[in-house]
Amino acid sequence: MTAQPYTRLRQVCLATLDLHKHETALSRILDIQPCHKSKLDEFGLENSLFAIGGSFIELVAPIQENTAVHRFLDRTGGIGGYMAIFDCENTQIKKETALRLGIPPVHEREGASADLLQLNPKATGLTLVEFDHHKGGTDRFDAYEWAGDTWQDYINQTVIEDIAAFTFQCTDPKEKANLWAALTGKAAEHSVTESRIALDYGDLFFTAKKGANAPECFSGLRIKTTNKSSILKRATAEGYEVTENGFGICGVEFELS
């Protein structure tokens, strides 16, 4: 029996050279604790994950020289998210779709608990895209291998509820949204100011670059919160740049609603 197709927003990965600094600050700002930490020896990295409702924010930093994170930060100057990660019913189907679109994989794995597929960021544009399928994880609050066995115990929705959307800035938002719509298997909707893809959970928004010299990138998150003002006060106290509706960390704008 074939599983019902789905594509869901699930995790953002932010790259940094100072994991402890941003982990500590994010804990204070959002009133949450990391649900899982690990060493990713295959990539020369360490990470820290925060459960945000049924979604996740991951911080990743190098533990050796000349990693992909070093190259990303050198190339972008620290602007933009490192990875956008999605749940799906079958990573092989996503791979077949990506290849038809001329997007090759850069890393893939099939495991007892989860399968993953990472796609060439030069071909997808904007960021490194990963599709996962977690066995026993059909529901957003079920098994999620990357976050450990007890991640649900770390959910604290006192001030923050969930990640509602990823946002991207591009030279041609309509063109990029159409490509990602084909990749995700969802329709793109276009307006004068932005393009939108509604996933089975979460939305993707594509907007025009802010200036001719601005990079195309994974530029932000839209987050559901119960107390925006308290988050902004905490972000200010931690020394991060704050706007009327959000704050910036690791090159990504956290837009609060």
C-alpha positions as CSV (number, residue, x, y, z in Angstrom):
1,M,0.0,0.0,0.0
2,T,1.4,3.4,-1.0
3,A,1.6,6.0,1.7
4,Q,-0.4,9.2,1.2
5,P,1.9,11.8,-0.3
6,Y,2.9,14.7,2.0
7,T,5.6,17.4,2.2
8,R,5.9,19.3,5.5
9,L,8.1,22.1,6.8
10,R,10.1,20.5,9.6
11,Q,13.5,22.0,10.4
12,V,15.8,24.9,9.8
13,C,19.5,24.6,10.2
14,L,21.6,27.7,11.1
15,A,25.3,27.7,10.7
16,T,27.7,29.4,13.2
17,L,31.3,29.3,14.3
18,D,30.1,29.8,18.0
19,L,27.6,27.2,18.9
20,H,27.6,27.9,22.6
21,K,26.9,31.6,22.2
22,H,23.9,31.2,20.0
23,E,22.6,28.1,21.8
24,T,22.6,30.0,25.1
25,A,21.0,33.1,23.6
26,L,18.3,31.2,21.8
27,S,17.4,29.3,25.0
28,R,17.0,32.6,26.9
29,I,15.1,34.4,24.1
30,L,12.6,31.7,23.3
31,D,12.4,30.2,26.8
32,I,13.4,26.7,25.6
33,Q,16.2,24.2,26.2
34,P,18.0,22.0,23.6
35,C,16.2,18.7,23.1
36,H,19.3,17.0,21.6
37,K,23.0,17.5,21.0
38,S,25.4,15.4,19.0
39,K,28.6,15.2,17.1
40,L,28.3,14.7,13.3
41,D,31.7,13.2,12.8
42,E,31.0,12.4,9.1
43,F,30.8,16.1,8.4
44,G,33.2,17.5,11.1
45,L,30.3,19.2,12.9
46,E,28.5,19.4,16.2
47,N,24.9,20.4,16.6
48,S,22.2,21.5,19.0
49,L,18.4,21.1,18.3
50,F,15.5,22.9,19.8
51,A,11.9,21.6,19.5
52,I,9.5,24.4,18.4
53,G,6.1,22.8,18.5
54,G,6.4,20.0,16.0
55,S,9.2,21.7,14.2
56,F,12.9,22.3,15.0
57,I,15.7,24.9,15.0
58,E,19.1,23.3,14.6
59,L,22.4,25.1,15.3
60,V,25.4,23.6,13.6
61,A,29.1,24.5,14.0
62,P,32.5,23.0,12.9
63,I,34.7,20.9,15.1
64,Q,37.4,20.5,12.5
65,E,38.9,22.6,9.8
66,N,37.6,23.1,6.2
67,T,34.1,21.9,6.6
68,A,31.0,22.7,4.5
69,V,29.9,25.1,7.2
70,H,33.2,27.0,6.8
71,R,32.7,27.2,3.1
72,F,29.1,28.3,3.5
73,L,29.9,31.1,5.9
74,D,32.9,32.3,3.8
75,R,30.7,32.3,0.7
76,T,27.7,34.1,2.2
77,G,29.3,36.2,4.8
78,G,27.0,34.5,7.3
79,I,23.8,35.6,5.5
80,G,21.0,33.1,5.2
81,G,20.0,29.8,6.6
82,Y,22.3,26.8,5.9
83,M,19.5,24.2,5.3
84,A,15.8,23.9,4.9
85,I,14.5,20.4,5.9
86,F,11.2,18.8,5.0
87,D,9.3,15.6,5.9
88,C,7.9,13.5,3.1
89,E,6.4,10.0,2.6
90,N,9.2,8.7,0.4
91,T,12.7,10.2,-0.2
92,Q,13.2,8.1,-3.4
93,I,10.2,9.7,-5.0
94,K,11.6,13.1,-4.1
95,K,14.9,12.0,-5.7
96,E,13.2,11.0,-8.9
97,T,11.4,14.3,-9.0
98,A,14.6,16.2,-8.4
99,L,16.5,14.4,-11.1
100,R,13.7,15.1,-13.6
101,L,14.2,18.8,-12.7
102,G,18.0,18.6,-13.2
103,I,18.7,18.7,-9.4
104,P,21.2,16.0,-8.4
105,P,21.6,14.7,-4.8
106,V,24.8,15.5,-2.8
107,H,24.1,13.1,0.0
108,E,21.6,10.3,0.7
109,R,21.0,7.6,3.3
110,E,18.5,4.9,4.0
111,G,18.4,3.7,7.6
112,A,16.3,1.6,10.0
113,S,14.7,4.6,11.6
114,A,14.9,7.3,8.9
115,D,15.9,8.0,5.3
116,L,17.3,11.3,4.1
117,L,18.1,13.0,0.8
118,Q,20.1,16.2,0.4
119,L,20.0,18.1,-2.9
120,N,22.7,20.2,-4.6
121,P,22.2,23.8,-3.4
122,K,23.5,25.2,-6.7
123,A,20.7,23.5,-8.5
124,T,17.9,24.2,-6.0
125,G,19.2,27.7,-5.4
126,L,18.8,29.6,-2.1
127,T,20.0,26.9,0.4
128,L,20.7,23.2,0.9
129,V,17.4,21.3,0.8
130,E,16.9,18.0,2.7
131,F,13.9,15.6,2.5
132,D,13.5,13.1,5.3
133,H,11.2,10.2,6.0
134,H,11.1,9.1,9.6
135,K,9.7,5.6,10.1
136,G,7.0,5.8,12.8
137,G,6.9,9.6,12.2
138,T,3.9,10.1,10.1
139,D,2.5,12.6,12.7
140,R,4.6,15.7,13.3
141,F,4.8,14.8,17.0
142,D,5.9,11.2,16.5
143,A,9.4,9.8,16.0
144,Y,12.1,12.2,14.7
145,E,15.5,10.5,14.7
146,W,17.6,13.6,14.5
147,A,16.1,14.9,17.8
148,G,16.5,11.9,20.0
149,D,13.9,9.7,21.7
150,T,12.5,12.3,24.2
151,W,12.3,15.5,22.2
152,Q,8.6,16.0,22.9
153,D,9.5,16.5,26.6
154,Y,11.3,19.7,25.7
155,I,8.4,21.5,24.0
156,N,7.7,24.7,25.8
157,Q,5.0,26.8,24.2
158,T,4.9,29.5,26.9
159,V,6.1,32.2,24.5
160,I,6.6,30.3,21.2
161,E,4.2,27.9,19.5
162,D,5.6,26.7,16.2
163,I,7.4,27.6,13.0
164,A,4.7,28.6,10.5
165,A,6.8,29.4,7.4
166,F,10.2,29.6,5.7
167,T,11.0,32.7,3.7
168,F,13.4,33.2,0.9
169,Q,14.7,36.2,-1.0
170,C,15.4,35.8,-4.7
171,T,16.1,37.6,-8.0
172,D,12.9,36.2,-9.5
173,P,10.5,34.9,-6.8
174,K,8.0,33.6,-9.3
175,E,10.5,31.5,-11.2
176,K,12.1,30.1,-8.0
177,A,8.7,29.3,-6.4
178,N,7.7,27.4,-9.6
179,L,10.8,25.3,-9.3
180,W,10.3,24.5,-5.7
181,A,6.6,23.9,-6.3
182,A,7.5,21.1,-8.8
183,L,10.1,19.8,-6.3
184,T,7.7,19.7,-3.3
185,G,4.7,18.6,-5.4
186,K,2.6,21.6,-4.3
187,A,1.1,24.5,-6.2
188,A,2.7,28.0,-6.2
189,E,0.5,31.0,-5.8
190,H,1.8,34.4,-7.0
191,S,1.0,38.0,-6.0
192,V,2.6,41.3,-6.8
193,T,4.7,41.2,-3.6
194,E,5.5,37.5,-3.1
195,S,5.0,33.9,-4.2
196,R,3.7,31.2,-1.8
197,I,3.7,27.5,-1.6
198,A,1.3,25.9,1.0
199,L,2.7,22.6,2.2
200,D,0.9,19.9,4.2
201,Y,2.3,21.7,7.2
202,G,3.8,25.2,6.8
203,D,4.2,27.7,4.0
204,L,7.1,28.8,1.8
205,F,7.3,32.4,0.8
206,F,9.5,33.8,-1.9
207,T,10.2,37.6,-2.0
208,A,12.4,39.9,-4.1
209,K,15.9,40.6,-2.9
210,K,16.4,43.7,-0.9
211,G,18.9,45.5,-3.1
212,A,20.8,44.6,-6.2
213,N,23.8,43.3,-4.2
214,A,21.8,41.3,-1.8
215,P,22.3,37.5,-2.0
216,E,19.7,35.0,-2.9
217,C,19.2,33.0,0.3
218,F,17.1,31.3,2.9
219,S,16.3,34.6,4.7
220,G,13.9,34.0,7.5
221,L,11.3,32.2,9.6
222,R,7.8,33.1,10.4
223,I,7.0,32.0,14.0
224,K,3.8,31.8,15.9
225,T,4.2,33.3,19.4
226,T,2.0,34.0,22.4
227,N,4.2,36.9,23.7
228,K,6.0,38.8,21.0
229,S,7.0,41.7,23.2
230,S,8.8,39.4,25.8
231,I,10.8,37.8,23.0
232,L,11.8,41.1,21.5
233,K,13.0,42.3,25.0
234,R,15.0,39.2,25.5
235,A,16.6,39.4,22.1
236,T,17.5,43.1,22.8
237,A,19.1,42.0,26.1
238,E,21.1,39.4,24.3
239,G,22.5,41.9,21.9
240,Y,20.8,40.9,18.7
241,E,19.4,43.3,16.2
242,V,15.7,43.7,16.8
243,T,12.9,45.2,14.5
244,E,9.2,45.9,15.3
245,N,8.2,42.3,14.5
246,G,11.3,40.2,15.0
247,F,15.0,39.7,15.5
248,G,18.0,38.4,13.5
249,I,20.3,35.5,14.5
250,C,22.9,33.6,12.5
251,G,22.0,35.6,9.4
252,V,18.3,34.7,9.5
253,E,15.3,37.0,10.4
254,F,12.9,35.5,13.0
255,E,9.6,37.2,12.2
256,L,7.1,36.9,15.1
257,S,3.3,36.8,14.8
